[in-house]
Amino acid sequence: MALDAAWVPPLVLLLTLVAQGVWPAARVLCVLSGAGVAALWTALTGRATLAQLLEAVPWDVLVMLVGLGLFSEVMAETRVFGVLAARATRLAGATPARVLLAFCAGMFVVSGVVNNLTALLLVLPVLLVVLQLMAVDRRYTSWILGTMLVACNLGGAATPIGDFPAVLLLSGGRMDFSTYLVAAFPVATTALLLTLVLVYLRRPWTGMPDHPASGPLAVEVMGALYRRVTPRRGLLVACVLILVAMFAAWMLVPLSSGVTPDLVAFFGAMVALWLVPARGEVMLRRRVDVEAALFLMALFLMVGAVRSTGVFADLSRILLGLGLGEAGLRVVLVLAAMGVTAVFSAGPGMAALLEVADAVARQSDSPQVVYVGLAMGVCAGSSMLLTAATSGPLAQSLTERAALRDPNDAPIGFGARDHLAPGMMGAAVTMAVALGYVLLF
């Protein structure tokens, strides 16, 4: 095998990931084009046909992501999240410290049940209204939004259905639902609690202009806005029952029965859509996340092309040959996951490193620790930079639309620089917890 031929698909993958990061407006086009080039190269060199590459795509992951996304859309129809956010504002008294803690904790919970983007769309608009009413400054806004993104990432990593990396681990039988939930939830929760403690000790609300009436005013206005907004109780109860049934099936039904996690997600989504048939039809036609499905399919095609060259196997042999021991291999894998994800985002980072993680897991007495450590490393990388988080650009866009202003009438934005301090703190805490986990268990 010629060296130049073997390294063409990895080079295409690398250049494509850089291109989609530099030009996010055309990220899907970049990845599809890279997949086309990689597939053409493998076909011309006789390594794999397009049909063979497509067979290797984990379609169960894509089906599960689409199904969970549709279920999230139905959950949004219950209107419960906006009402709960308004009530959280009232309970917190619209004081800066309590609002930060309440909304970040709430985001963690919501992100574990629905996907990150949906969670942000449900909770962040309410928070932005609260911030406008509270007369906040730019520093506090940066910290609450940045910490909320960290909580969003941790919530997604806490459950097997919260985010793409966790869903991917269910594919191919690497981990079952119960094993991941029992292992990952305490780790993610610990990282969240430590992050909130450090943010509280930093006290980003210090120095904010003291407007005694702003807190009560925010509470009253939020109460007025949501006084006539009531949850659709019947729909909410039905969605909760469907979700409970899905969790029970994921945890109790053996894979040998043929009822796989993706089938449970698909069937649960279809039942939920029939609860609101008219809206369900609209969701199927307009709200399916085709962009994410195309992006991930193309990404897996490129990963399959790279796999056909044997590069992943070579990297695994090199890593295993370093003589680092099991603990050292875990540490290197988790650190690599954070670094790759910070540069290329969670999807590409997880997909690229999963092959290497499989090799490390085969050498481990506790493969679930390797995989959960990998997911937490990806979570740390996602939290580090605004562009690395799946929900980061959306948070930036929603904040810009809200047109927040400080008490001096200066505009308040939320960009990469604003996210840097809370993002780095959240990433450091998540990484410390992840390293502690892979070294102790």
C-alpha positions, 0 to 999 in steps of 0.5 A: 500500500502506497503511503500517499494513497493510504493517507488521502482519505484521512487528509480529506477528512482533516481538510473537510473538518477544518473547512466546515469549522472555518465556514460554518454557513456551508458546513453541510456542503463542505462535509458532503463534498468531502464525503464525495471525494473520499468515496470516489477515491476509495472506489477508484483504488478498489478499497470500498464501493459507495454501497459498502461505505453506506452499509457501514454507516450507523443508520440506527444512530441517525434513526434515533436522533431523528426520532428523539428530535421529533419527540422533542418537538411534540414535548415543546407543544405542551408549553410546559418548559416556558411555564416552568422557566417563569416559575423558576424566575419567581422562586429565584426572586429574580436575584442574579445568583439564584437565577443563574443557579436555577436556569443552569440546573434546569438546563441540565435536566431538560438537556438530558431529556430532549436534545441540546438544541431543543433544550436551548430553544425552549429555555433560553428565550425565557431567560433572555426576557428575564435578563432584559428585565433585571438590568444586567451588565455584560459580565453577568450575561456572559457568565450566565449564558456561558455556564448555561451552555456548559450545563447544556453539554453536561446534561446531554452527556448525562443520559444516553439520549441527550446528545449525539456522542452518547447516542453513538455509544448505544450503536453497535452494542458498545454500551446498553442504556442502563450501563451508560445512565448509571455510569455517566449521570453521576459523573456529569452531575458532579461536574455540574455541581463543581462548576456551579460552586466555582461560578458562585465563588467567582460571583459574576454579579458583583459590581452590577448596578443596584436597582432594588425594583428590578428584581420584583419588576422582573417577577411581576412582568414574567408572571403577567406574560405567563399568567394565561399560558397554561401547559397542555396537561393532557398532552403533557401527561401522554408525553411523559407516559410515552417517555417513561415507556421508552426508558423502560424499554431501553433499560429492560428489553434485551437486544436479542429480542430485536427491539433495539434502542433506535426502534424504541425511539422511532416507535415512541416518536410516531406514537407521540406525533399521533397525539397531535396529528395535524401538527405532527404532519407539519413536523414530519414535513418541516421540522425533521433535522435533515441538516444534522442527518446529512451532516452525520451521514457524510461524516460517517462516509468519510470515517468509513473511507479512512477506516478502509485504509487501515489508518485507524488500526495503525493509530490504535497499534501505535497508541497501544504500543506506547506502553502507557498502561491502561490508565495512561491510555484512558488519560490520553484518549480523554485528553485527545477527545477534548482537544479534537472536539474543541477544534472540530466540534462534538460530532466529528470529534466523537466519530473520529476517535471512536475507532481508537476508543474501541481498541483501548476498550478491548484492552480494558477490564472496564470498557464502559469506563473508557467509553464514558470517559470518552463522552466526558472528554467530548463534553469538555471540548464542547464546553471550551469554545463557543464554536465547539458547542452544538448549541453555541452558535444558536445561543449567540444568534438568540442573544443578538436577536434579543437586543439586550442592553445594560443600564447605560443603554450599551448593547450586550452581545454574546460572542466567542470572547464572552464565552471564553472564561465560563467555557474554559472553567467548565471545560477544566472542571469537566476534564478534571472530573473525567480524568478522576473517573477514568483513573479511579474506576 
